[in-house]
Amino acid sequence: MRARRRLFGEYGLLGDYKPHPDPNQERLFFGLLKECLETGHVSEELVRDEISKNHVRHDAFEVLDRTPDLEAKAA
């Protein structure tokens, strides 16, 4: 594991992304990320940097493109 981590990074060679067992969780995460990008709380540069570190899935922007906006809920 240490050798793999040194050679390929923390998540190198671990395979493809598996869908979350609860698709609502994925929609919530990407809905919130989309909102943060639109409001400027998170920059595209930050997301790309985290993708390069394998902290965020590499197809994040593709997922964001197909993620609907979150609905505002009345309290």
VEXLO-535310 format. One record per residue (C-alpha): residue in one letter; x, y, z. Coordinates in pm, 1 decimal. Each point is the difference from the previous one (the first is absolute). Example, Ala and Ser with C-alpha at 12.3 -4.5 7.8 and 13.67 -1.06 7.14 Angstrom:
% residues 2
 res     east    north       up
   a   1230.0   -450.0    780.0
   s    137.0    344.0    -66.0
***
This chain:
% residues 75
 res     east    north       up
   m      0.0      0.0      0.0
   r    278.8    243.7     83.8
   a    178.5    -68.3   -327.9
   r   -323.8     46.0   -197.7
   r    -65.6    324.8    185.0
   r    352.4    129.9    -72.4
   l     -7.8    -97.6   -365.3
   f   -358.1     78.2    -97.7
   g   -144.2    223.4    270.7
   e   -250.4    -62.7    274.8
   y   -268.9   -149.3   -224.4
   g    205.1   -116.1   -297.6
   l    -94.0   -335.8   -151.3
   l   -303.5    -41.2    223.4
   g   -241.3    -29.8   -290.8
   d   -303.2    187.7   -126.4
   y   -255.4    190.1    199.3
   k   -293.9   -204.9    118.0
   p   -339.2    165.6     21.2
   h   -103.1     97.8    350.0
   p   -258.5   -245.7    134.2
   d   -228.1    298.1     67.4
   p    -18.8    218.6   -314.1
   n   -157.4    277.9    208.9
   q    331.4     41.5    183.8
   e    186.7     47.6   -326.8
   r   -261.9    249.5   -123.8
   l     23.2    192.0    327.3
   f    380.8     18.2     -7.7
   f     17.5    112.4   -361.6
   g   -297.2    233.1     44.5
   l    179.9    169.4    288.9
   l    328.3     11.3   -192.3
   k   -178.4    152.2   -300.2
   e   -155.8    265.1    223.6
   c    338.3     76.5    161.7
   l    162.6     40.0   -342.8
   e   -279.8    230.4   -119.4
   t     22.1    221.7    309.9
   g    379.5      9.4     -3.3
   h     45.1   -174.2    334.7
   v    201.8   -268.5   -180.5
   s    210.0     70.4   -308.2
   e     31.5   -218.5   -307.5
   e    375.2     12.0     57.5
   l    -43.3   -152.6    346.6
   v   -214.7   -281.6   -136.7
   r    252.0    -70.2   -277.7
   d    281.3     -3.2    257.3
   e   -190.7   -247.9    215.8
   i    -70.6   -214.0   -308.5
   s    374.2     -6.6    -75.3
   k     58.6   -123.5    355.9
   n   -270.5   -265.4    -47.0
   h   -208.4    149.3    280.7
   v   -289.1     65.0   -237.5
   r   -111.2   -232.0   -275.8
   h    143.9     78.0   -341.2
   d   -338.0     31.1   -169.4
   a   -124.4    257.9    252.6
   f    -63.6    272.4   -260.0
   e   -192.1   -243.1   -220.7
   v   -213.7    -98.1    299.0
   l    -49.7    368.7     86.0
   d   -127.4     66.8   -353.9
   r   -280.1   -251.1     44.5
   t    -77.6     80.9    365.6
   p   -324.7    191.9     50.1
   d     -4.3    306.7    222.3
   l    -95.8    -65.3    360.4
   e   -351.8     98.4     93.9
   a    -36.6    255.9    275.8
   k   -192.7   -143.5    293.6
   a   -213.1    221.6    221.3
   a     88.9    -27.8    366.5
***
